[in-house]
Amino acid sequence: MTMKEIDWITIKDRIKPFEIIPSYIDLWTDLGIWYLHNEDFFSDWLKQKFSELKEIIRKFYDNDILKEENKEKSLNYSYIRKLVYGISKYQNIYDALFFANGWKGLIGLELAKTKLKLFYNKNKRFPTQREMDIISNKVIQKKKYWKKFGINSWNDLLKETFGQVNKTYNIHRGKKGLEKAKYCLLNFQKKQKRLPTARDKMMITYSNVVARGIWSEFGINTWNDLLIYTFKKINKSSNLYKGELGLNRAKIVLKNYYKKYKKKPTSEIKEVASILVAIKRNYWSKFGIKSWNDLLENVFGNVNVRKGIWTGEKGLERAKEKLKSFFIDNNALPTNKTKGFGGIVKAIQRGYWKQQNIHSWNEFIFFAFKKNK
């Protein structure tokens, strides 16, 4: 017996109760499984598809439908079997069809439109993207299941379903929408005593509008464009530190700090926050600057005096002893994620033992045991 024959028997066993229990037989009538609750919300195309499937399922159930016949009608044999199982599981044609088909193709699109209509009937408003995140984010944007039907965005689906979109869709468009945004930004600056950022909670809507290119006709393609339009200036940005010119600007900032305070700045102080961001974004990696200490060495020729149990030769010896003790106790080498070794990992990342050519966890292991983990 082949696997397909075994699968066939399994499916027939699953629907066998319909032949035995009279109450189940009633479920197969037009008032049972095939009855469409809220029929007005189903499209004529979907109703026709249900009728076609009903005949196919009945043939399948009576064992009259053959694979050769399926091929002639371009029907997917495994799809029909899955649909039969879905019917036996959910006893509802809508849920069963979704179980077999999902959101793919025209059937999936029609099922989604029905879902939106039912939502509208219950809530008296159009659903938002967040309320149907799976459809809007996964199905439309990522999977692009309905691209060939002209559905490329959430509003495309709303238009296809209702003939219109949410009332808030157009409120930010055009000069009027831009001026309204400008008014809100000015109010924010007045209350908060600073320029708004794209990450401020009250500004996220306008940040999204900019990202969608709604105001590109006015030359506004970035958040800074909107700030210049509103305030004629922008927030201090780590973009100011891009490239060699930005590196030279950062050097001036550090030297001025040293001149003022008679000490080298640390990465934690507020005055150099944008410079630290520039380092993390690898703006100067081609100049060999990948960490804060790299920058200090480039500017001052040395780094801040490090305090801590892992600094210097003594710190390295202490780390080696800890490593060897772990090995003796556990008969195994620790990894960089082993509990209790976080301080050593950070010491390596901060370049405490660069002079010993220790730049990674494996190099530390090799140094301590003269072997690579």
N, C-alpha and C positions, 0 to 999 in steps of 0.2 A: 504493500500500500504506500503510495507516494505521500509526501508532506502536504500537497495540495488537497488530496483526498481526505487526509486526516483533518485538515483545516475545514473542509466542507462539512464533515460529520460534526465537528465541534459547533459550527454555526447552526446547523440544523437542530442539534441538541438544545442550543440556547433558545430557539424559538418553538421548541416542541410543546411547552406548556400552553401555547395558543390552541393547539389541537385537542388538548385534554380538558382544560378548565373552561366551561361555558362563558363565565364572566369575562375571560380574556378575549373570547371571540368577538364580543360586542365592541371591544376596543378597536377592531380592524374596520369598523363601519365608518361611514362619512360623518357620523356623529361622535366617533371615538377619536382614534389617533389622527385621522385625516381631517378632523374638524379644526378650522382656523379660528381661534379666539381673536377678537378684534380684527375681523376680516378686512375692514375698510382700510387698515394701515398696510396691507400687503399690496404690492403692485400687481397689475394684471399679468405681467411677465412671470412673476414669482408664483402666482396662482396657477398659471398654465404649466409651469415646471412641476408643481406639486401634483397636478393631475397626471402628467406623464410618468412621474416617479411612482405614483400609486399603481398604475398598470404594470410597470416593470417589477415592482415589489411583489405584486400578486402572482405574477408568473414565476418569480424567483421562489416564492413561498410554496407554490404548487409543483415546483421542480420542473416546470415546463421550459424555463429559459435556458438556452444552451450557450456555450462559449462562442460557437460559430455565429449564432444569432447576435450575440453581443458585439462581435467584431464587425458584422455588417452594419449595425446601428451605431458603431463607434462608442459603445458603452464600456466603461471601466468595470470589469468583473469584480475586482477586489473592493472598488468604491461602493458597489451595490451591496456587497456582503457587509461592509462596515456600516452602511446606512441601515441595513436590517438589524444589526446588533444595536445601533443607536436607537432604533424604534423600540426594541425590546427593553432597553435600559431606561429611556426617558418617557416612552409612551406619549410622545409629542413630536409632530413632524418638524416643527421649527428647530427644536433643540437637537433632534436626531440629524437633521440636515447640516446643522452647524458642526455637530460632532464628526460627521463624515467629510465635510468640505472645508470647514474653517472660514477664513476671510478671503480665500483666494477666488480669483475670477469674477465673472458677472454674478454668480450665485452669492458669493461673499459680499459683493457690493450691495445687492438687493437686500440681503439679510441685515447689513449695517443700516441701510436706509429705513428699514422697518423698525430697527432698534431706536433710531433717532425719532421717528414718528411717535412711537409708544412713549418715549421720554417726554416729548412735547405735550402729548395728550394728558399725561399725569401732572406735569409741572407748569404747563401753560407758558413755556418759554423754550428757546433753543438751548441745547446742551453746550457746554464749553469744552475746550480741549482737555482741560484738567479732569473734567468729570468722565471723559471717555478717552483717557490717556492711551490705552492699548490701541484703539483705533487710530487716533490722531498721530501718535508718536511712532509706534511699532509698525502698524499696517501701512499707513500713508507715507510717512517720512523715511523710515528705514527700509522696509520691505518693498515699498512702491508697488503693491499688488494691483492697484487700479490706475496706474499711470497711463495705460493704453486707452482708458476710458475718460481721460482728461482730468482725473482726480489727483492733483499734486499737493494739495494743502487741505487743511480743515475747512476753510471757507469754500473751497471747491465742492466738498462733500455737502455742506449746508446748502449751497446753491442748487446742487443736483437734487437734493431731497425736498427743499422747501421753496426754491426759487429765489431765495434771498439769504443774507447772512445776519449775524447778530448786529443789533443796532449800534453797538460800540465800535464796529469794524472801521467805519469811515470818519470817526470823530477826530482823528489825528492827521487826516490827510489835508494836503493843500496849505496855503498860507494861513488860513484861519486856525488850523490845527497846530501849526508851528508857533504861531503867536500865543496860543493857549499854553503850550509847553514852556515858552519863554517866560510867561507870567508865573507859572508854577516854580520854575527855577529861581526866579528873582525872589519869590516869597520864601523859598527854602534858604537862600543866602541871607535874607534879612533876619530870619528866626535863628538859624544855626551859626551865623557869623563866619561862614566859610562857603567855598564853592562846593556844589554837590558832586559826588562821584557816580559813576554808572552803577556801582554796587549798593548805593543807598536804597533802602527799601522803597522810599517814595519815588525813586527815579527809575526803577526797573522797567516800568511800562514804557517810558520815553527811550530808555536804552534799547529795548526790543524794537521800537519803531525805527530808530536810527539804523539798527542792524538789518532791518528788512528793506532799507533803502527808500522809505516813504518820502523823505525830504531831500533826496539826492538832486532833484531839480533845482534846489536852492543852494547846492554846493555843500550839503551836510551829509557826510558819509561816515563820520566817526563821532564819538562822544565829544572829543576836543573841538570838532567843528561846531557842535551845538553850543559849547561853552564860549567859544569865540564869538559866535552869532549873538549870544545873550550878554556876555560880560566883557567882551573884547580881550579876554585873557583866559589862560587854562590853569589847571592844577599843576603843581610840580610833578613831573613824571620821570620815571626811570628811562624813558625813551631819550631824554636829554643826554643820557650817558652812553648812547650807542656809538660803536666805532672808536677810532683813535681820538677823534675830537672829544667824544664823551669821556674817554679815559683821562685825557688831559684835564678836563673839567673836574673830574672826581679827584685827581691829584691836588688840584688847587684847593678844593674843599678840605681835604685831609690836612694839608700844610697850614691852612688858615686856622683849623681847629688846634693843631699843635702849637702854633704861634700864640694863640689866645689862652690855652689851658696848660701849656708846658708838658703835655703828655700826648701819646698817640691815642686816637679814638678806638673804641671797641665796637664790635658789630651790633651791640645792643642799644646804643644811644640813638635817640630819635633823629638827630641831625643827619645821620648817614643812612637812614632807612631806604631811601631810593637807590643809593649806591649798592647796598646789600642786595636789593632786588635785581639790579643789573648784573651782579656777579652770579646770582642763582639762575638767571636766564642765559648765562654763558655769553654775554655781550663781548667779553674780552678774553675768551678762551684761546683765541688765536695768538694772543699776546702772552700766553702762559699764565693767565690769572684765572684760577678756578675756585679760589677760596679767599676769605678775608685776609688771612695771613699772607697769601700770595701778593695781594695788593699792598699790604704794609711793607713787605720786603721790597716790592718794586719802588715804593715811594721813599721809604726811610732806610732801606738796607737791612732792617731787622724787624722783629715783631715784638708785641707786648710780652713782658715777663709773665710766664705762665705759672699759675699757682694751682696745686692739686697733687694728689698722691701718684698720678701717672706721668708727671712731667720729668723730663731729663733722664739721665742714666739711671738714677735711683728708681724712678718711676718704671722704667723699662725692666729693670731687674725684679721689681716687685711684681710686675705683670707676668714675667717668665715663671716666677715661683708659684704664682696662682695657677698658671696653666699646667705646670708639672704636677702640682698637688691634685688637680682635677684628674689628670691622666692616671696617677697612682691609685686614686680612690675608685675610679670608674673603668679603668682599663680601656679608655677611649678618649679621643680628642674632642674638645668642645667645638661647636660651630659658632659663627658670629651671632647666632640667635639664642644661644644657650643662656639660661637665666643666670645672672650674676656677673656676666661679662660685658654688660652694656657700657660700663665706664671705659673699658679697654678698647672697645669698638669705636667709641667717640674719640678716644685719644688718637687712634689710627687715622680716623677721618679728619681730625683737626691738624694732622701733620706733626704730632709731637715728636715722632721718631724718624723724621725724614732723613736726618743725618746718618742714620743706620740703614737707610734704603728700605724702610718699612712703610709701604704705602697702602697695603691691603691686609686683610685677615690672613691669607695664605702666606704672605711674606713674613708676617709675625710668627706663624706656626713654624715656617722654615728656619727663621732666625733662632727660635727657641729650641727646636728639636733637630735642626739641620736636615729637615725632610719636608716635602710638600704634602699637605693633607689630601 
